[in-house]
Amino acid sequence: MSCTELRYPRGCPNGVGDFSWVTADAAYGQDGRFRRFIEDLQLHYVVAVPKSQQVHGPRIEDRFRREAPPDAWKRLSAGPGAKAERVYDWAGAILPVVWERDGDEPTRRRWMLARRSISNPDEIAYFLASAPLEATLTDLARIAGCRWKIEECFQGTKNECGLDEYEVRRYTSWYRHITLAMLAHAFLTAMAALEREKGVATMTHPTSWTSHRPRSAVSWQLAHHPGTTAITP
């Protein structure tokens, strides 16, 4: 699990911290109680889920394969990688409002997302999200990609600062080792950024497509020009 520090959330309870988004892998994301806990803290999330995750009845994999129109897929970057931007095909749909939790005037929208590999279209990852009303598919793809930064940070700290090289039996000893390793990695990262400085940015507004399935209607985010829509037969 990881948090991305973007902006201070409105109404954030004391002690939560100065972040407003949470990302997590499928081990956490598939837990509905975990997702509700994040919402109760007035935070937003983009969390991975297994393909068997049920979304208003059907499995999330089945919903995308059967319901997603071709125009729902949009090529987007999930953030910079080691050599270039991490580009995938993304599709997303806004889920129906949960009235018992959101009331008549929702302040958030829940999404289901899919990320498809360009080189191997059969390789698809799935996500659930709870986002501000103004959030777009482009925003959610960027948030989903933020988790890689945290994982890369941990891996880099292991390789460069021995984060995982300890033999301790008590929490205090473990905590001191982890803190020192992360501090060392932060120092090295800051120094590398300073050296780089010495050596020396389009968002679309997609239209919506709504399924006619009465109990599971979702609004697919299409890559059409403004003012155009597509409806299932």
C-alpha positions as CSV (number, residue, x, y, z in Angstrom):
1,M,0.0,0.0,0.0
2,S,1.2,3.5,-0.7
3,C,0.1,7.1,-0.5
4,T,0.9,9.9,-3.0
5,E,1.4,13.4,-1.7
6,L,-0.6,15.6,-4.0
7,R,-2.6,18.2,-2.0
8,Y,-4.1,18.5,1.4
9,P,-7.6,17.0,1.4
10,R,-10.5,19.1,2.4
11,G,-11.9,18.2,5.8
12,C,-9.0,15.7,6.3
13,P,-9.2,14.4,9.9
14,N,-6.3,15.2,12.2
15,G,-3.5,12.7,12.0
16,V,-4.2,11.5,8.5
17,G,-1.4,13.6,6.9
18,D,-1.0,16.0,4.0
19,F,-2.0,13.7,1.2
20,S,-5.3,13.2,-0.6
21,W,-4.9,10.0,-2.7
22,V,-4.2,6.4,-1.7
23,T,-3.0,3.6,-4.0
24,A,-2.7,0.0,-3.2
25,D,-2.2,-3.4,-4.9
26,A,-4.9,-6.0,-5.2
27,A,-4.3,-7.6,-1.8
28,Y,-5.7,-4.4,-0.3
29,G,-7.8,-3.1,-3.2
30,Q,-10.1,-6.1,-3.2
31,D,-11.2,-5.5,0.4
32,G,-14.4,-3.5,0.4
33,R,-13.9,-2.5,4.1
34,F,-10.5,-1.1,3.2
35,R,-12.0,1.0,0.4
36,R,-14.8,2.3,2.7
37,F,-12.3,3.1,5.4
38,I,-10.4,5.4,2.9
39,E,-13.7,7.1,1.9
40,D,-14.6,7.6,5.5
41,L,-11.3,9.5,5.9
42,Q,-12.5,11.7,3.0
43,L,-9.6,10.6,0.9
44,H,-9.6,9.4,-2.7
45,Y,-8.1,6.2,-4.1
46,V,-7.1,4.2,-7.1
47,V,-6.5,0.5,-6.1
48,A,-5.8,-2.6,-8.1
49,V,-8.2,-5.5,-7.9
50,P,-8.2,-9.0,-9.3
51,K,-10.0,-9.8,-12.5
52,S,-12.6,-11.8,-10.5
53,Q,-13.6,-8.7,-8.5
54,Q,-17.4,-8.3,-8.7
55,V,-18.6,-4.8,-9.7
56,H,-22.4,-4.4,-9.2
57,G,-22.8,-8.1,-9.9
58,P,-20.6,-9.2,-12.8
59,R,-16.9,-9.7,-12.6
60,I,-14.9,-6.7,-13.6
61,E,-13.1,-8.6,-16.3
62,D,-16.4,-9.6,-17.8
63,R,-17.8,-6.1,-17.7
64,F,-14.9,-4.7,-19.7
65,R,-14.9,-7.5,-22.2
66,R,-18.7,-7.4,-22.8
67,E,-19.6,-3.8,-22.3
68,A,-16.7,-1.6,-23.1
69,P,-17.1,0.0,-26.6
70,P,-14.0,0.3,-28.8
71,D,-13.8,4.0,-28.3
72,A,-13.5,3.6,-24.5
73,W,-9.9,2.7,-24.9
74,K,-7.5,5.6,-24.8
75,R,-3.7,5.6,-24.9
76,L,-2.4,7.4,-21.8
77,S,0.8,7.6,-19.8
78,A,0.9,6.3,-16.3
79,G,4.0,8.4,-15.5
80,P,7.7,8.4,-16.5
81,G,9.7,5.2,-16.3
82,A,13.4,4.6,-16.3
83,K,13.7,5.2,-20.1
84,A,10.4,6.8,-21.2
85,E,6.8,7.4,-20.4
86,R,4.9,4.3,-19.3
87,V,2.2,4.2,-21.9
88,Y,-0.8,1.8,-21.9
89,D,-4.3,1.7,-23.3
90,W,-6.8,2.7,-20.6
91,A,-10.6,2.4,-20.3
92,G,-12.7,3.7,-17.5
93,A,-16.4,3.9,-16.6
94,I,-18.1,5.9,-13.9
95,L,-20.2,3.6,-11.7
96,P,-23.7,4.3,-10.4
97,V,-24.0,6.4,-7.2
98,V,-24.4,4.4,-3.9
99,W,-27.2,6.5,-2.5
100,E,-27.0,5.1,1.0
101,R,-23.4,6.3,1.3
102,D,-23.4,9.4,-0.9
103,G,-26.9,10.8,-0.5
104,D,-28.6,13.1,-3.1
105,E,-25.5,15.3,-3.7
106,P,-22.5,13.1,-4.1
107,T,-19.1,14.6,-3.6
108,R,-17.2,11.8,-5.3
109,R,-17.5,9.4,-8.2
110,R,-16.5,5.8,-8.2
111,W,-14.9,4.3,-11.3
112,M,-13.8,0.9,-12.6
113,L,-10.6,1.1,-14.8
114,A,-8.7,-1.3,-17.0
115,R,-5.1,-0.9,-18.1
116,R,-4.1,-2.9,-21.2
117,S,-0.6,-3.6,-22.5
118,I,0.1,-2.2,-25.9
119,S,2.5,-5.0,-26.9
120,N,0.4,-7.7,-25.3
121,P,-3.3,-6.8,-25.4
122,D,-4.2,-9.9,-23.4
123,E,-2.3,-8.5,-20.5
124,I,-4.9,-6.4,-18.6
125,A,-4.9,-5.0,-15.1
126,Y,-8.0,-3.8,-13.3
127,F,-8.7,-1.0,-10.8
128,L,-11.4,0.5,-8.7
129,A,-11.3,4.2,-7.9
130,S,-13.1,6.9,-5.8
131,A,-12.3,10.3,-7.2
132,P,-13.4,14.0,-7.1
133,L,-16.3,14.9,-9.4
134,E,-13.9,16.7,-11.8
135,A,-11.4,13.8,-12.1
136,T,-10.8,12.4,-15.6
137,L,-9.5,9.1,-16.9
138,T,-6.2,10.8,-17.5
139,D,-6.0,11.9,-13.9
140,L,-6.7,8.3,-12.6
141,A,-4.1,6.7,-14.9
142,R,-1.5,9.1,-13.5
143,I,-2.6,8.3,-9.9
144,A,-2.5,4.5,-10.6
145,G,1.1,4.9,-11.9
146,C,2.2,6.7,-8.7
147,R,2.4,3.3,-6.9
148,W,5.3,2.3,-9.1
149,K,7.3,5.2,-7.7
150,I,6.9,4.0,-4.2
151,E,7.8,0.4,-5.1
152,E,10.9,1.7,-7.1
153,C,11.9,3.8,-4.1
154,F,11.8,0.7,-1.8
155,Q,13.8,-1.3,-4.4
156,G,16.3,1.5,-4.8
157,T,16.8,1.7,-1.1
158,K,17.3,-2.0,-0.9
159,N,19.9,-1.9,-3.6
160,E,21.8,1.2,-2.6
161,C,21.3,1.5,1.2
162,G,20.7,-2.0,2.5
163,L,17.1,-1.5,3.5
164,D,16.5,-5.3,3.7
165,E,19.9,-6.2,5.2
166,Y,19.2,-6.5,8.9
167,E,19.3,-9.1,11.5
168,V,17.2,-7.8,14.4
169,R,14.8,-9.3,16.9
170,R,13.1,-6.2,18.3
171,Y,10.9,-3.5,16.8
172,T,13.1,-0.7,18.0
173,S,16.2,-2.1,16.3
174,W,14.2,-2.7,13.1
175,Y,12.8,0.8,13.2
176,R,16.2,2.4,13.6
177,H,17.7,0.5,10.7
178,I,14.7,1.3,8.3
179,T,14.8,4.9,9.3
180,L,18.5,5.3,8.7
181,A,18.3,3.5,5.3
182,M,15.5,5.6,4.1
183,L,17.2,8.8,5.3
184,A,20.3,7.8,3.4
185,H,18.3,7.1,0.3
186,A,16.6,10.5,0.5
187,F,19.9,12.2,0.9
188,L,21.3,10.4,-2.2
189,T,18.2,11.2,-4.2
190,A,18.4,14.9,-3.3
191,M,22.1,15.0,-4.2
192,A,21.4,13.3,-7.5
193,A,18.7,15.9,-8.3
194,L,21.1,18.7,-7.5
195,E,23.6,17.3,-9.9
196,R,21.0,17.0,-12.6
197,E,20.1,20.7,-12.1
198,K,23.6,21.7,-12.5
199,G,24.0,19.9,-15.7
200,V,21.8,21.6,-17.4
201,A,4.0,19.5,-20.5
202,T,-2.7,17.7,-23.2
203,M,-5.6,16.9,-21.5
204,T,-8.8,16.0,-23.4
205,H,-12.4,16.3,-22.1
206,P,-13.9,13.0,-23.2
207,T,-17.6,12.5,-23.7
208,S,-19.7,9.9,-22.0
209,W,-21.3,6.7,-23.3
210,T,-24.0,5.1,-21.0
211,S,-24.9,1.4,-20.9
212,H,-28.6,0.5,-21.0
213,R,-28.3,-2.2,-18.4
214,P,-30.7,-0.9,-15.7
215,R,-29.1,-2.1,-12.5
216,S,-25.5,-1.8,-13.6
217,A,-25.5,1.2,-15.9
218,V,-22.1,2.9,-16.1
219,S,-20.9,5.9,-18.0
220,W,-18.0,5.0,-20.3
221,Q,-15.4,7.7,-20.9
222,L,-14.9,7.9,-24.7
223,A,-12.2,9.6,-26.8
224,H,-14.7,11.4,-29.1
225,H,-14.7,15.0,-29.8
226,P,-16.8,17.2,-27.4
227,G,-20.5,17.0,-28.1
228,T,-20.5,13.4,-29.5
229,T,-21.9,10.3,-27.8
230,A,-22.2,6.6,-28.5
231,I,-25.0,4.4,-27.2
232,T,-25.2,0.7,-27.2
233,P,-27.7,-1.0,-29.4
